[in-house]
Amino acid sequence: MRKPRDYDSELQALNDKAKQLKDRKLRQFGELVIATGADALPAEQLAGALLSAIDTKDAAAKEGWRKRGAAFFQAAPRSARGATTDDPGAAPGAGSTPPAASEDRA
C-alpha cells in the first residue's frame, strides 16, 4: 500500500524554498550595486537610471549594456583576487567604470 502524501509539509517546504530564493536574489542585487560602485549614487539617481534602462526601446543600446554587464561579471572574480593579492588598483578600477556609464545614461 502506498504511503499518503503530506501536502501541507510539501507546500511549506516549497514556500520556504521560495522565500530563500527571494532573499538570495535581493542579497545578490545589493552585492551587485556595491560591486559596481553604484552605492555611491543617490537612490533617486540610481532609480532614474534603472527606469531609463527599462523605458529604452533601442535594441542596440540594450545589447551594448548586456555585453558590458557580461564583461563585468567575467572580470569580477579576477578583480576580487587581485585585491586580495596586494593589487590595490584592481578592485577600484572594476568598480569605477560602471557608475560612469550609469551617469551617462541617466
N, CA, C and O atoms as CSV, one atom per row, in Angstrom:
chain,resi,resn,atom,element,x,y,z
A,1,MET,N,N,0.830,-1.172,0.000
A,1,MET,CA,C,0.000,0.000,0.000
A,1,MET,C,C,0.885,1.249,0.000
A,1,MET,O,O,1.932,1.292,0.646
A,2,ARG,N,N,0.441,2.244,-0.730
A,2,ARG,CA,C,1.217,3.481,-0.852
A,2,ARG,C,C,1.063,4.357,0.385
A,2,ARG,O,O,0.008,4.406,1.018
A,3,LYS,N,N,2.134,5.035,0.697
A,3,LYS,CA,C,2.122,5.950,1.827
A,3,LYS,C,C,1.426,7.251,1.389
A,3,LYS,O,O,1.746,7.780,0.325
A,4,PRO,N,N,0.499,7.766,2.171
A,4,PRO,CA,C,-0.176,9.011,1.780
A,4,PRO,C,C,0.797,10.204,1.818
A,4,PRO,O,O,1.690,10.276,2.662
A,5,ARG,N,N,0.593,11.126,0.882
A,5,ARG,CA,C,1.463,12.304,0.805
A,5,ARG,C,C,1.017,13.349,1.817
A,5,ARG,O,O,-0.174,13.536,2.065
A,6,ASP,N,N,1.982,14.009,2.381
A,6,ASP,CA,C,1.700,15.090,3.324
A,6,ASP,C,C,1.798,16.407,2.547
A,6,ASP,O,O,2.862,17.020,2.466
A,7,TYR,N,N,0.678,16.819,1.989
A,7,TYR,CA,C,0.658,18.011,1.147
A,7,TYR,C,C,1.001,19.279,1.915
A,7,TYR,O,O,1.627,20.187,1.368
A,8,ASP,N,N,0.602,19.346,3.158
A,8,ASP,CA,C,0.897,20.539,3.958
A,8,ASP,C,C,2.398,20.726,4.140
A,8,ASP,O,O,2.906,21.837,3.990
A,9,SER,N,N,3.104,19.662,4.458
A,9,SER,CA,C,4.548,19.793,4.653
A,9,SER,C,C,5.262,20.056,3.324
A,9,SER,O,O,6.252,20.788,3.295
A,10,GLU,N,N,4.781,19.478,2.237
A,10,GLU,CA,C,5.380,19.737,0.928
A,10,GLU,C,C,5.166,21.192,0.524
A,10,GLU,O,O,6.072,21.832,-0.011
A,11,LEU,N,N,3.977,21.709,0.778
A,11,LEU,CA,C,3.684,23.102,0.468
A,11,LEU,C,C,4.535,24.033,1.324
A,11,LEU,O,O,5.034,25.045,0.833
A,12,GLN,N,N,4.702,23.701,2.583
A,12,GLN,CA,C,5.535,24.509,3.473
A,12,GLN,C,C,6.991,24.495,2.993
A,12,GLN,O,O,7.661,25.527,3.017
A,13,ALA,N,N,7.470,23.352,2.567
A,13,ALA,CA,C,8.837,23.245,2.066
A,13,ALA,C,C,9.014,24.096,0.805
A,13,ALA,O,O,10.033,24.767,0.642
A,14,LEU,N,N,8.026,24.064,-0.078
A,14,LEU,CA,C,8.099,24.900,-1.288
A,14,LEU,C,C,8.065,26.386,-0.943
A,14,LEU,O,O,8.792,27.177,-1.545
A,15,ASN,N,N,7.234,26.769,0.013
A,15,ASN,CA,C,7.181,28.165,0.448
A,15,ASN,C,C,8.502,28.606,1.068
A,15,ASN,O,O,8.961,29.722,0.823
A,16,ASP,N,N,9.116,27.735,1.872
A,16,ASP,CA,C,10.409,28.046,2.464
A,16,ASP,C,C,11.477,28.219,1.389
A,16,ASP,O,O,12.300,29.131,1.463
A,17,LYS,N,N,11.460,27.342,0.395
A,17,LYS,CA,C,12.424,27.417,-0.701
A,17,LYS,C,C,12.229,28.715,-1.492
A,17,LYS,O,O,13.208,29.368,-1.855
A,18,ALA,N,N,10.973,29.094,-1.762
A,18,ALA,CA,C,10.692,30.337,-2.489
A,18,ALA,C,C,11.195,31.539,-1.705
A,18,ALA,O,O,11.741,32.469,-2.298
A,19,LYS,N,N,11.025,31.543,-0.397
A,19,LYS,CA,C,11.494,32.644,0.440
A,19,LYS,C,C,13.014,32.724,0.405
A,19,LYS,O,O,13.574,33.816,0.320
A,20,GLN,N,N,13.686,31.577,0.470
A,20,GLN,CA,C,15.145,31.557,0.397
A,20,GLN,C,C,15.627,32.115,-0.934
A,20,GLN,O,O,16.599,32.870,-0.972
A,21,LEU,N,N,14.958,31.752,-2.031
A,21,LEU,CA,C,15.351,32.242,-3.348
A,21,LEU,C,C,15.154,33.750,-3.458
A,21,LEU,O,O,15.999,34.443,-4.024
A,22,LYS,N,N,14.048,34.264,-2.923
A,22,LYS,CA,C,13.803,35.707,-2.949
A,22,LYS,C,C,14.834,36.449,-2.114
A,22,LYS,O,O,15.321,37.504,-2.522
A,23,ASP,N,N,15.170,35.909,-0.951
A,23,ASP,CA,C,16.183,36.536,-0.101
A,23,ASP,C,C,17.550,36.547,-0.789
A,23,ASP,O,O,18.279,37.537,-0.722
A,24,ARG,N,N,17.888,35.441,-1.448
A,24,ARG,CA,C,19.175,35.362,-2.143
A,24,ARG,C,C,19.219,36.352,-3.297
A,24,ARG,O,O,20.245,36.995,-3.524
A,25,LYS,N,N,18.116,36.482,-4.029
A,25,LYS,CA,C,18.053,37.414,-5.145
A,25,LYS,C,C,18.237,38.853,-4.650
A,25,LYS,O,O,18.979,39.629,-5.251
A,26,LEU,N,N,17.575,39.196,-3.576
A,26,LEU,CA,C,17.696,40.536,-3.008
A,26,LEU,C,C,19.128,40.799,-2.553
A,26,LEU,O,O,19.667,41.877,-2.803
A,27,ARG,N,N,19.748,39.829,-1.891
A,27,ARG,CA,C,21.124,39.970,-1.432
A,27,ARG,C,C,22.073,40.132,-2.626
A,27,ARG,O,O,23.003,40.937,-2.573
A,28,GLN,N,N,21.843,39.373,-3.695
A,28,GLN,CA,C,22.697,39.469,-4.873
A,28,GLN,C,C,22.556,40.828,-5.561
A,28,GLN,O,O,23.541,41.367,-6.066
A,29,PHE,N,N,21.335,41.391,-5.586
A,29,PHE,CA,C,21.161,42.724,-6.144
A,29,PHE,C,C,21.944,43.749,-5.330
A,29,PHE,O,O,22.582,44.640,-5.890
A,30,GLY,N,N,21.892,43.620,-4.022
A,30,GLY,CA,C,22.657,44.526,-3.161
A,30,GLY,C,C,24.146,44.395,-3.401
A,30,GLY,O,O,24.858,45.397,-3.469
A,31,GLU,N,N,24.622,43.167,-3.530
A,31,GLU,CA,C,26.043,42.939,-3.804
A,31,GLU,C,C,26.438,43.516,-5.163
A,31,GLU,O,O,27.541,44.040,-5.320
A,32,LEU,N,N,25.545,43.420,-6.137
A,32,LEU,CA,C,25.809,43.963,-7.468
A,32,LEU,C,C,25.928,45.483,-7.411
A,32,LEU,O,O,26.829,46.065,-8.016
A,33,VAL,N,N,25.025,46.115,-6.689
A,33,VAL,CA,C,25.070,47.574,-6.560
A,33,VAL,C,C,26.382,47.994,-5.917
A,33,VAL,O,O,27.008,48.955,-6.363
A,34,ILE,N,N,26.803,47.295,-4.886
A,34,ILE,CA,C,28.049,47.631,-4.206
A,34,ILE,C,C,29.254,47.345,-5.093
A,34,ILE,O,O,30.183,48.151,-5.154
A,35,ALA,N,N,29.249,46.201,-5.785
A,35,ALA,CA,C,30.384,45.811,-6.627
A,35,ALA,C,C,30.600,46.786,-7.781
A,35,ALA,O,O,31.738,47.015,-8.190
A,36,THR,N,N,29.530,47.357,-8.306
A,36,THR,CA,C,29.672,48.291,-9.418
A,36,THR,C,C,29.991,49.698,-8.948
A,36,THR,O,O,30.333,50.561,-9.757
A,37,GLY,N,N,29.882,49.937,-7.652
A,37,GLY,CA,C,30.126,51.275,-7.132
A,37,GLY,C,C,28.889,52.154,-7.191
A,37,GLY,O,O,28.958,53.342,-6.873
A,38,ALA,N,N,27.759,51.586,-7.593
A,38,ALA,CA,C,26.528,52.361,-7.715
A,38,ALA,C,C,25.962,52.748,-6.356
A,38,ALA,O,O,25.049,53.571,-6.279
A,39,ASP,N,N,26.493,52.163,-5.278
A,39,ASP,CA,C,26.025,52.544,-3.950
A,39,ASP,C,C,26.437,53.967,-3.596
A,39,ASP,O,O,25.913,54.545,-2.644
A,40,ALA,N,N,27.372,54.539,-4.354
A,40,ALA,CA,C,27.792,55.918,-4.129
A,40,ALA,C,C,26.802,56.912,-4.742
A,40,ALA,O,O,26.826,58.096,-4.406
A,41,LEU,N,N,25.940,56.441,-5.628
A,41,LEU,CA,C,24.946,57.315,-6.253
A,41,LEU,C,C,23.779,57.550,-5.309
A,41,LEU,O,O,23.452,56.682,-4.499
A,42,PRO,N,N,23.149,58.715,-5.405
A,42,PRO,CA,C,21.916,58.904,-4.638
A,42,PRO,C,C,20.848,57.910,-5.125
A,42,PRO,O,O,20.823,57.544,-6.300
A,43,ALA,N,N,19.988,57.487,-4.227
A,43,ALA,CA,C,18.966,56.489,-4.567
A,43,ALA,C,C,18.086,56.970,-5.715
A,43,ALA,O,O,17.707,56.178,-6.578
A,44,GLU,N,N,17.760,58.249,-5.734
A,44,GLU,CA,C,16.911,58.787,-6.797
A,44,GLU,C,C,17.583,58.682,-8.162
A,44,GLU,O,O,16.931,58.376,-9.161
A,45,GLN,N,N,18.905,58.939,-8.201
A,45,GLN,CA,C,19.640,58.868,-9.462
A,45,GLN,C,C,19.747,57.421,-9.943
A,45,GLN,O,O,19.583,57.143,-11.131
A,46,LEU,N,N,20.017,56.522,-9.033
A,46,LEU,CA,C,20.097,55.106,-9.397
A,46,LEU,C,C,18.745,54.607,-9.895
A,46,LEU,O,O,18.674,53.900,-10.901
A,47,ALA,N,N,17.683,54.969,-9.204
A,47,ALA,CA,C,16.344,54.569,-9.635
A,47,ALA,C,C,16.024,55.154,-11.005
A,47,ALA,O,O,15.440,54.472,-11.848
A,48,GLY,N,N,16.399,56.402,-11.234
A,48,GLY,CA,C,16.162,57.027,-12.530
A,48,GLY,C,C,16.917,56.333,-13.652
A,48,GLY,O,O,16.388,56.156,-14.749
A,49,ALA,N,N,18.156,55.942,-13.375
A,49,ALA,CA,C,18.942,55.232,-14.393
A,49,ALA,C,C,18.307,53.885,-14.723
A,49,ALA,O,O,18.237,53.498,-15.889
A,50,LEU,N,N,17.850,53.181,-13.710
A,50,LEU,CA,C,17.210,51.886,-13.947
A,50,LEU,C,C,15.895,52.046,-14.702
A,50,LEU,O,O,15.604,51.267,-15.609
A,51,LEU,N,N,15.110,53.037,-14.341
A,51,LEU,CA,C,13.852,53.274,-15.049
A,51,LEU,C,C,14.104,53.676,-16.495
A,51,LEU,O,O,13.358,53.282,-17.391
A,52,SER,N,N,15.151,54.455,-16.721
A,52,SER,CA,C,15.511,54.850,-18.078
A,52,SER,C,C,15.908,53.622,-18.902
A,52,SER,O,O,15.557,53.513,-20.077
A,53,ALA,N,N,16.636,52.707,-18.277
A,53,ALA,CA,C,17.043,51.487,-18.974
A,53,ALA,C,C,15.825,50.648,-19.354
A,53,ALA,O,O,15.789,50.055,-20.431
A,54,ILE,N,N,14.837,50.600,-18.476
A,54,ILE,CA,C,13.625,49.829,-18.761
A,54,ILE,C,C,12.833,50.467,-19.893
A,54,ILE,O,O,12.277,49.767,-20.739
A,55,ASP,N,N,12.782,51.801,-19.910
A,55,ASP,CA,C,11.996,52.514,-20.921
A,55,ASP,C,C,12.663,52.558,-22.292
A,55,ASP,O,O,12.010,52.853,-23.293
A,56,THR,N,N,13.969,52.265,-22.339
A,56,THR,CA,C,14.696,52.333,-23.603
A,56,THR,C,C,14.217,51.260,-24.564
A,56,THR,O,O,14.145,50.081,-24.217
A,57,LYS,N,N,13.889,51.688,-25.782
A,57,LYS,CA,C,13.439,50.749,-26.822
A,57,LYS,C,C,14.575,50.401,-27.789
A,57,LYS,O,O,14.432,49.501,-28.617
A,58,ASP,N,N,15.695,51.109,-27.685
A,58,ASP,CA,C,16.820,50.925,-28.589
A,58,ASP,C,C,17.498,49.581,-28.327
A,58,ASP,O,O,18.162,49.405,-27.306
A,59,ALA,N,N,17.332,48.652,-29.235
A,59,ALA,CA,C,17.889,47.308,-29.076
A,59,ALA,C,C,19.411,47.331,-29.073
A,59,ALA,O,O,20.041,46.546,-28.365
A,60,ALA,N,N,20.008,48.227,-29.858
A,60,ALA,CA,C,21.471,48.304,-29.904
A,60,ALA,C,C,22.028,48.754,-28.560
A,60,ALA,O,O,23.052,48.239,-28.111
A,61,ALA,N,N,21.366,49.707,-27.914
A,61,ALA,CA,C,21.815,50.166,-26.599
A,61,ALA,C,C,21.695,49.047,-25.576
A,61,ALA,O,O,22.597,48.845,-24.762
A,62,LYS,N,N,20.589,48.322,-25.616
A,62,LYS,CA,C,20.393,47.229,-24.672
A,62,LYS,C,C,21.430,46.124,-24.880
A,62,LYS,O,O,21.916,45.530,-23.918
A,63,GLU,N,N,21.761,45.857,-26.136
A,63,GLU,CA,C,22.779,44.845,-26.420
A,63,GLU,C,C,24.139,45.310,-25.908
A,63,GLU,O,O,24.911,44.506,-25.384
A,64,GLY,N,N,24.434,46.584,-26.054
A,64,GLY,CA,C,25.681,47.130,-25.527
A,64,GLY,C,C,25.747,47.007,-24.012
A,64,GLY,O,O,26.788,46.663,-23.454
A,65,TRP,N,N,24.632,47.289,-23.352
A,65,TRP,CA,C,24.587,47.152,-21.894
A,65,TRP,C,C,24.772,45.696,-21.494
A,65,TRP,O,O,25.461,45.397,-20.518
A,66,ARG,N,N,24.150,44.783,-22.258
A,66,ARG,CA,C,24.282,43.367,-21.949
A,66,ARG,C,C,25.732,42.915,-22.055
A,66,ARG,O,O,26.233,42.197,-21.190
A,67,LYS,N,N,26.406,43.344,-23.134
A,67,LYS,CA,C,27.805,42.965,-23.340
A,67,LYS,C,C,28.683,43.530,-22.231
A,67,LYS,O,O,29.584,42.855,-21.733
A,68,ARG,N,N,28.414,44.772,-21.851
A,68,ARG,CA,C,29.207,45.391,-20.798
A,68,ARG,C,C,28.968,44.680,-19.461
A,68,ARG,O,O,29.901,44.492,-18.680
A,69,GLY,N,N,27.732,44.292,-19.205
A,69,GLY,CA,C,27.419,43.545,-17.988
A,69,GLY,C,C,28.091,42.179,-17.976
A,69,GLY,O,O,28.619,41.746,-16.952
A,70,ALA,N,N,28.067,41.511,-19.110
A,70,ALA,CA,C,28.719,40.203,-19.193
A,70,ALA,C,C,30.216,40.338,-18.956
A,70,ALA,O,O,30.815,39.509,-18.271
A,71,ALA,N,N,30.820,41.373,-19.515
A,71,ALA,CA,C,32.251,41.600,-19.311
A,71,ALA,C,C,32.538,41.891,-17.838
A,71,ALA,O,O,33.549,41.440,-17.298
A,72,PHE,N,N,31.657,42.635,-17.198
A,72,PHE,CA,C,31.841,42.933,-15.774
A,72,PHE,C,C,31.822,41.656,-14.951
A,72,PHE,O,O,32.677,41.464,-14.086
A,73,PHE,N,N,30.850,40.776,-15.211
A,73,PHE,CA,C,30.755,39.551,-14.433
A,73,PHE,C,C,31.920,38.612,-14.712
A,73,PHE,O,O,32.338,37.874,-13.820
A,74,GLN,N,N,32.445,38.622,-15.916
A,74,GLN,CA,C,33.599,37.778,-16.217
A,74,GLN,C,C,34.850,38.327,-15.555
A,74,GLN,O,O,35.723,37.552,-15.164
A,75,ALA,N,N,34.960,39.638,-15.418
A,75,ALA,CA,C,36.142,40.263,-14.837
A,75,ALA,C,C,36.061,40.352,-13.322
A,75,ALA,O,O,37.100,40.490,-12.676
A,76,ALA,N,N,34.891,40.281,-12.732
A,76,ALA,CA,C,34.722,40.497,-11.296
A,76,ALA,C,C,35.562,39.552,-10.438
A,76,ALA,O,O,36.214,40.028,-9.509
A,77,PRO,N,N,35.585,38.239,-10.694
A,77,PRO,CA,C,36.408,37.374,-9.838
A,77,PRO,C,C,37.891,37.708,-9.914
A,77,PRO,O,O,38.595,37.617,-8.908
A,78,ARG,N,N,38.371,38.089,-11.081
A,78,ARG,CA,C,39.777,38.449,-11.205
A,78,ARG,C,C,40.063,39.706,-10.403
A,78,ARG,O,O,41.117,39.812,-9.775
A,79,SER,N,N,39.136,40.664,-10.414
A,79,SER,CA,C,39.318,41.886,-9.648
A,79,SER,C,C,39.355,41.581,-8.162
A,79,SER,O,O,40.169,42.140,-7.428
A,80,ALA,N,N,38.489,40.708,-7.726
A,80,ALA,CA,C,38.455,40.354,-6.315
A,80,ALA,C,C,39.746,39.654,-5.915
A,80,ALA,O,O,40.286,39.920,-4.841
A,81,ARG,N,N,40.251,38.755,-6.773
A,81,ARG,CA,C,41.504,38.073,-6.474
A,81,ARG,C,C,42.660,39.052,-6.488
A,81,ARG,O,O,43.575,38.958,-5.671
A,82,GLY,N,N,42.615,40.001,-7.425
A,82,GLY,CA,C,43.685,40.988,-7.488
A,82,GLY,C,C,43.735,41.844,-6.244
A,82,GLY,O,O,44.819,42.212,-5.789
A,83,ALA,N,N,42.580,42.169,-5.685
A,83,ALA,CA,C,42.530,42.990,-4.489
A,83,ALA,C,C,43.094,42.238,-3.287
A,83,ALA,O,O,43.688,42.849,-2.399
A,84,THR,N,N,42.914,40.921,-3.253
A,84,THR,CA,C,43.419,40.156,-2.120
A,84,THR,C,C,44.889,39.810,-2.286
A,84,THR,O,O,45.517,39.375,-1.320
A,85,THR,N,N,45.460,39.983,-3.459
A,85,THR,CA,C,46.864,39.672,-3.669
A,85,THR,C,C,47.697,40.946,-3.726
A,85,THR,O,O,48.643,41.041,-4.508
A,86,ASP,N,N,47.347,41.920,-2.900
A,86,ASP,CA,C,48.073,43.181,-2.779
A,86,ASP,C,C,48.137,43.971,-4.071
A,86,ASP,O,O,49.137,44.639,-4.333
A,87,ASP,N,N,47.096,43.910,-4.881
A,87,ASP,CA,C,46.989,44.719,-6.072
A,87,ASP,C,C,45.887,45.748,-5.823
A,87,ASP,O,O,44.741,45.522,-6.212
A,88,PRO,N,N,46.212,46.875,-5.183
A,88,PRO,CA,C,45.173,47.817,-4.793
A,88,PRO,C,C,44.460,48.471,-5.965
A,88,PRO,O,O,43.366,49.003,-5.781
A,89,GLY,N,N,45.027,48.453,-7.142
A,89,GLY,CA,C,44.386,49.085,-8.284
A,89,GLY,C,C,43.325,48.229,-8.948
A,89,GLY,O,O,42.553,48.742,-9.759
A,90,ALA,N,N,43.258,46.945,-8.635
A,90,ALA,CA,C,42.345,46.056,-9.346
A,90,ALA,C,C,40.888,46.297,-8.972
A,90,ALA,O,O,40.051,46.477,-9.857
A,91,ALA,N,N,40.576,46.306,-7.711
A,91,ALA,CA,C,39.175,46.436,-7.313
A,91,ALA,C,C,38.593,47.812,-7.623
A,91,ALA,O,O,37.485,47.873,-8.157
A,92,PRO,N,N,39.278,48.929,-7.319
A,92,PRO,CA,C,38.682,50.223,-7.653
A,92,PRO,C,C,38.485,50.416,-9.140
A,92,PRO,O,O,37.514,51.055,-9.545
A,93,GLY,N,N,39.359,49.895,-9.958
A,93,GLY,CA,C,39.205,50.030,-11.399
A,93,GLY,C,C,37.951,49.331,-11.892
A,93,GLY,O,O,37.268,49.830,-12.786
A,94,ALA,N,N,37.647,48.178,-11.313
A,94,ALA,CA,C,36.461,47.440,-11.729
A,94,ALA,C,C,35.190,48.115,-11.232
A,94,ALA,O,O,34.151,48.037,-11.888
A,95,GLY,N,N,35.261,48.767,-10.097
A,95,GLY,CA,C,34.080,49.393,-9.533
A,95,GLY,C,C,33.818,50.789,-10.051
A,95,GLY,O,O,32.698,51.283,-9.924
A,96,SER,N,N,34.818,51.448,-10.636
A,96,SER,CA,C,34.605,52.839,-11.035
A,96,SER,C,C,34.037,52.968,-12.426
A,96,SER,O,O,33.436,53.998,-12.731
A,97,THR,N,N,34.191,51.990,-13.282
A,97,THR,CA,C,33.704,52.098,-14.655
A,97,THR,C,C,32.179,52.058,-14.769
A,97,THR,O,O,31.620,52.940,-15.420
A,98,PRO,N,N,31.475,51.096,-14.180
A,98,PRO,CA,C,30.035,51.037,-14.358
A,98,PRO,C,C,29.250,52.259,-13.888
A,98,PRO,O,O,28.306,52.640,-14.580
A,99,PRO,N,N,29.578,52.920,-12.733
A,99,PRO,CA,C,28.800,54.082,-12.355
A,99,PRO,C,C,28.902,55.205,-13.365
A,99,PRO,O,O,27.926,55.923,-13.582
A,100,ALA,N,N,30.059,55.378,-13.989
A,100,ALA,CA,C,30.188,56.420,-15.005
A,100,ALA,C,C,29.222,56.160,-16.142
A,100,ALA,O,O,28.625,57.091,-16.682
A,101,ALA,N,N,29.067,54.892,-16.509
A,101,ALA,CA,C,28.135,54.542,-17.575
A,101,ALA,C,C,26.704,54.820,-17.135
A,101,ALA,O,O,25.892,55.273,-17.942
A,102,SER,N,N,26.381,54.560,-15.879
A,102,SER,CA,C,25.044,54.818,-15.380
A,102,SER,C,C,24.745,56.307,-15.411
A,102,SER,O,O,23.629,56.712,-15.736
A,103,GLU,N,N,25.741,57.127,-15.072
A,103,GLU,CA,C,25.539,58.562,-15.082
A,103,GLU,C,C,25.324,59.072,-16.493
A,103,GLU,O,O,24.528,59.987,-16.705
A,104,ASP,N,N,26.029,58.487,-17.475
A,104,ASP,CA,C,25.885,58.923,-18.855
A,104,ASP,C,C,24.494,58.629,-19.389
A,104,ASP,O,O,23.944,59.402,-20.173
A,105,ARG,N,N,23.926,57.508,-18.961
A,105,ARG,CA,C,22.623,57.108,-19.497
A,105,ARG,C,C,21.456,57.692,-18.714
A,105,ARG,O,O,20.315,57.642,-19.174
A,106,ALA,N,N,21.722,58.233,-17.562
A,106,ALA,CA,C,20.632,58.765,-16.719
A,106,ALA,C,C,20.053,60.038,-17.275
A,106,ALA,O,O,19.134,60.607,-16.686
